[in-house]
């Protein structure tokens, strides 16, 4: 296992290099110039002169050859700096470090909500197949798959405003300042994302559990007269959750980059808002650093899934 983990970590290097090259080149190929945007502003009403344009490009470093710009940025990444933001001049990793905890908290809380909903409902739906309980849980999961998160968020806000005459706090409050207000602000987007994520996990859990329930060793356990709780927990759940681990890992990785809409609607200063602002103002340095971090996050999640596989199923061996 140790050698396998070492090899996987070493494979991170070429993957991250490939991601860095692709995102660097794509940002340079798409139409637009960050120097022009800097001079004209978001309204596009400013006056651009060749002298001013050349000066801004020189300040931003975009007048240098592409290879030199790329190597300079990679060097800043290796120094754990990420380069200076083209919007604020701050180190990119420093800005990300202030935004990342908010997104991680939202993603983690959403994952806990999803697991709290999907695992019990998926297991019970499989054990009570074709009963009223199974039908209710299936309808709930289909509803989660059918409704986009932004639509659910808007409906929830309308319910709060028009029915309860209450609005969640939109001015972000840190946990250390006011835990109650912080919880009230982050719990609603977490519930929405968790419900959306739980829909797919519920259906996967139900399918995997049904497949395991039909296995011969489960029939043998039933024939021995073992209690239902013991059969389900000892023989069915552990074997049936292996494929579920994969989809949970993938969706948790997706939550880190897929919480942009919730952060926008509920005014959470996370990485999603930062990424949108950086794209709008063509902050190449910040975009490159965020995408590189997301790629690293996906790699780490996949590695954790492999480790969990080996722990859940002793037959899985990595060498």
C-alpha positions in Angstrom: 0.0 0.0 0.0 2.8 2.4 0.8 4.4 2.0 -2.6 1.1 2.4 -4.3 0.4 5.6 -2.4 3.9 6.9 -3.3 3.4 6.1 -7.0 0.0 7.8 -7.0 1.4 10.9 -5.4 4.2 11.0 -7.9 1.6 10.8 -10.7 0.1 14.1 -9.4 3.1 15.9 -10.8 2.5 15.2 -14.6 -1.3 15.6 -14.2 -0.9 19.0 -12.5 1.6 20.1 -15.1 -0.8 19.2 -17.9 -3.6 21.1 -16.2 -1.5 24.1 -15.7 -0.4 24.2 -19.3 -4.0 23.7 -20.6 -5.5 26.4 -18.4 -2.7 28.8 -19.1 -3.0 28.4 -22.9 -6.8 28.5 -22.9 -6.9 31.8 -21.0 -4.5 33.3 -23.6 -6.5 32.0 -26.6 -9.9 33.3 -25.6 -10.8 36.8 -26.9 -10.1 39.8 -24.7 -7.2 41.5 -23.1 -6.9 42.1 -19.4 -4.9 45.3 -20.1 -7.8 46.8 -22.2 -10.3 45.8 -19.5 -8.1 47.5 -16.9 -8.1 50.7 -18.8 -11.8 50.8 -20.0 -13.3 49.3 -16.8 -16.3 47.0 -16.8 -18.4 49.7 -18.6 -16.0 49.8 -21.5 -16.2 53.6 -21.7 -12.6 54.4 -21.0 -10.1 55.7 -23.5 -7.3 53.4 -24.6 -4.1 54.8 -26.0 -1.3 52.7 -27.3 1.1 54.2 -24.7 -1.2 53.5 -21.8 -2.0 50.0 -23.2 1.7 49.2 -23.4 2.4 50.4 -19.9 -0.4 48.3 -18.4 0.8 45.2 -20.3 4.3 45.8 -19.0 3.0 46.2 -15.4 1.0 43.0 -15.6 3.7 41.1 -17.5 1.5 40.1 -20.4 3.9 41.7 -22.9 6.4 39.0 -22.2 6.6 35.8 -24.3 4.1 33.1 -23.3 6.8 30.6 -22.2 8.4 33.2 -19.9 5.0 34.1 -18.4 4.2 30.4 -17.8 7.6 29.6 -16.2 7.2 32.7 -14.0 3.8 31.6 -12.8 5.0 28.0 -12.2 7.9 29.4 -10.1 5.5 31.3 -8.0 3.4 28.2 -7.5 6.4 26.3 -6.3 7.2 29.1 -3.9 3.6 28.7 -2.6 2.8 32.2 -3.7 0.7 31.7 -6.9 1.8 35.0 -8.4 0.3 38.4 -7.9 -3.4 38.9 -8.6 -4.0 41.1 -11.6 -6.9 42.7 -9.8 -5.6 43.4 -6.4 -1.9 42.7 -6.5 -2.2 40.3 -3.6 -0.6 36.9 -3.8 -3.1 34.5 -5.3 -2.6 31.8 -2.7 -3.1 34.3 0.1 -6.5 35.3 -1.3 -7.5 31.7 -1.9 -6.5 30.9 1.7 -9.0 33.4 3.0 -11.8 32.1 0.7 -11.1 28.3 0.8 -12.3 27.7 4.4 -15.8 29.0 3.5 -16.1 26.8 0.5 -14.7 23.8 2.4 -17.2 24.3 5.3 -20.1 24.5 2.9 -18.9 21.4 1.0 -18.3 19.4 4.1 -21.6 20.3 5.7 -23.4 19.5 2.4 -21.7 16.1 2.3 -22.8 15.4 5.9 -26.4 16.4 5.0 -26.3 14.2 1.9 -25.0 11.1 3.8 -27.5 11.6 6.6 -30.3 11.6 4.0 -29.1 9.1 1.4 -27.7 6.2 3.4 -30.7 5.5 5.6 -33.2 6.1 2.8 -31.2 4.0 0.3 -30.8 1.1 2.7 -34.4 1.2 3.9 -35.7 1.5 0.3 -33.8 -1.6 -0.7 -34.8 -3.7 2.4 -38.5 -2.7 2.0 -38.5 -2.9 -1.8 -41.9 -2.3 -3.5 -43.5 -1.1 -0.3 -44.9 2.4 0.5 -41.6 3.3 2.1 -39.7 2.4 -1.0 -42.0 4.5 -3.2 -41.8 7.5 -0.9 -38.0 7.5 -0.8 -37.8 7.1 -4.6 -40.1 10.0 -5.1 -38.0 12.1 -2.8 -34.8 11.1 -4.6 -36.3 11.8 -8.1 -37.4 15.2 -6.8 -33.8 16.0 -5.8 -32.5 15.0 -9.2 -35.2 17.0 -11.0 -34.9 20.4 -9.3 -31.8 22.5 -10.0 -30.1 23.9 -6.9 -30.7 27.5 -8.0 -34.4 26.9 -8.4 -34.6 25.2 -4.9 -32.7 28.1 -3.4 -35.0 30.7 -4.9 -38.1 28.8 -3.7 -36.6 28.6 -0.2 -35.9 32.3 -0.1 -39.4 33.1 -1.4 -40.8 30.9 1.3 -38.8 32.6 4.0 -39.7 36.1 2.8 -43.4 35.8 1.9 -44.5 33.1 4.3 -42.3 33.4 7.4 -41.5 37.1 6.9 -37.9 36.4 7.6 -34.7 36.6 5.6 -31.5 34.7 6.2 -28.6 37.1 7.0 -26.9 38.0 3.7 -23.9 39.9 5.2 -21.4 37.2 5.9 -20.5 36.6 9.6 -17.6 34.5 10.5 -18.0 31.6 12.9 -15.8 33.3 15.5 -17.8 36.5 15.4 -21.3 35.1 15.8 -21.8 31.3 15.6 -25.6 31.5 15.5 -25.7 34.0 12.6 -23.0 32.1 10.8 -25.0 28.8 11.1 -28.2 30.4 9.9 -26.4 31.7 6.9 -24.6 28.6 5.8 -27.1 25.9 6.8 -29.6 26.7 4.1 -27.2 26.4 1.1 -25.8 23.3 2.7 -29.3 21.7 3.0 -30.0 22.5 -0.7 -26.7 21.1 -1.9 -26.9 18.1 0.4 -30.4 17.3 -0.8 -29.4 17.6 -4.4 -26.3 15.4 -3.8 -28.3 12.8 -1.7 -30.7 12.1 -4.6 -28.0 10.3 -6.7 -26.4 8.7 -3.7 -29.8 7.3 -2.6 -30.5 5.7 -5.9 -27.0 4.2 -6.1 -27.2 2.9 -2.5 -30.6 1.3 -3.2 -29.3 -0.4 -6.4 -26.2 -1.7 -4.7 -28.1 -2.9 -1.7 -30.6 -4.8 -3.9 -27.8 -6.5 -5.8 -26.1 -7.6 -2.5 -29.4 -8.8 -1.0 -29.7 -11.3 -3.9 -26.3 -12.9 -3.2 -26.0 -16.5 -2.0 -24.1 -15.6 1.2 -27.0 -13.3 2.2 -29.5 -16.0 1.6 -27.4 -18.3 3.8 -27.3 -15.7 6.6 -31.1 -15.5 6.4 -31.4 -19.3 6.4 -29.4 -19.5 9.6 -32.0 -17.4 11.4 -29.8 -14.4 12.0 -31.7 -11.2 12.9 -32.4 -8.7 10.2 -30.3 -6.0 11.8 -27.3 -8.3 11.9 -27.7 -9.5 8.3 -28.1 -6.0 7.0 -25.3 -4.4 8.9 -22.7 -7.2 8.8 -23.3 -8.8 5.4 -25.1 -6.3 3.2 -24.1 -2.7 4.1 -20.4 -3.1 4.1 -20.3 -4.9 0.7 -23.0 -2.8 -0.8 -21.4 0.5 0.0 -18.3 0.0 -2.1 -19.7 1.5 -5.4 -21.3 4.2 -3.2 -17.9 5.4 -2.0 -16.9 6.2 -5.5 -19.9 8.4 -6.3 -19.7 10.1 -2.9 -16.0 10.9 -3.6 -16.7 12.3 -7.0 -19.6 14.4 -5.8 -17.6 15.7 -2.9 -14.9 16.8 -5.3 -17.5 18.5 -7.4 -18.9 20.4 -4.4 -15.7 22.4 -4.0 -16.0 23.8 -7.5 -19.8 23.5 -7.9 -20.9 25.7 -5.0 -20.7 28.9 -7.0 -24.4 29.3 -7.4 -25.1 28.8 -3.7 -22.3 31.2 -2.7 -23.7 33.8 -5.1 -27.3 33.5 -3.9 -26.5 33.4 -0.2 -23.6 35.9 -0.3 -20.9 33.5 0.9 -17.4 34.8 0.3 -16.0 31.5 -0.9 -13.9 30.4 -3.9 -16.8 30.3 -6.2 -17.4 34.1 -5.9 -13.7 34.7 -6.2 -13.6 32.6 -9.4 -16.5 34.4 -11.0 -15.0 37.8 -10.2 -11.6 36.7 -11.6 -13.2 35.5 -14.8 -15.2 38.7 -15.2 -12.1 40.8 -14.8 -9.7 38.3 -16.6 -7.5 37.9 -13.6 -5.4 35.2 -15.3 -3.2 34.5 -12.2 -6.1 33.9 -9.9 -8.0 31.7 -12.4 -4.9 29.6 -13.0 -4.3 29.1 -9.3 -7.9 28.2 -8.5 -8.1 25.7 -11.3 -4.8 24.1 -10.3 -6.1 23.9 -6.7 -9.3 22.2 -7.9 -7.3 19.7 -9.9 -5.2 18.9 -6.9 -8.4 18.5 -4.8 -9.9 16.0 -7.3 -6.6 14.0 -7.3 -6.6 13.8 -3.5 -10.3 12.8 -3.4 -9.6 9.9 -5.8 -6.7 8.8 -3.7 -8.8 8.8 -0.6 -11.5 6.8 -2.4 -8.9 4.1 -3.3 -7.8 3.9 0.4 -11.4 3.6 1.6 -11.9 0.8 -0.9 -9.0 -1.2 0.6 -10.4 -0.5 4.1 -14.0 -1.6 3.3 -13.0 -4.6 1.3 -9.9 -6.6 2.5 -9.8 -8.4 -0.9 -8.7 -5.1 -2.5 -5.0 -4.9 -2.6 -2.8 -2.3 -4.2 0.8 -2.8 -5.1 
